[in-house]
């Protein structure tokens, strides 16, 4: 079961999310501490501050980014990847991103 805002996600979900994040090409634009093409994982985690629902809805293409809305055009093609993910996989990616406080 997914963790709600304010609680820690299970370690297994975070690890699965990290693996998906690395294999789906997300690391090409997002690093842990450094802004590359996109914001760092720490920037994203800080902006969403445990808001799993908000980040999930963004990655489904149903909400605006809380991090860098001006860069929407760069991320838009990548949302096809997250939109196509199974729910548990997307939740794991969100858990991983938000774990990088």
C-alpha positions, 0 to 999 in steps of 0.5 A: 500500500502506498504511503500517504503524505507525512509518512515514509514510503516503504523501502521496497517501493523506494528501491523499485522506484529508483530502479524504474527512474534509472531505467526509464531515462529520467536520469538523463535530465534529473540528478540527485543534487544537480540541476541539469536539463530538469530540476534535481530530485532534491528540488522536486522533493522539496517543492512537493513536500510529501504531496504524493497525490500532487506529484502523481497527478503531474506525472499522469499529465493531470496537473501543473508542475510545482517545480518549474512550470516554465519548463513544461515543454521540455517535460511534456514528451517524457510524460508519455512514459509516466502516463503509460506506467502501471499504477504501482510503478508510478507510485514507486517512482513518486516514492523514490523522488519524494524520498530525496529530501 
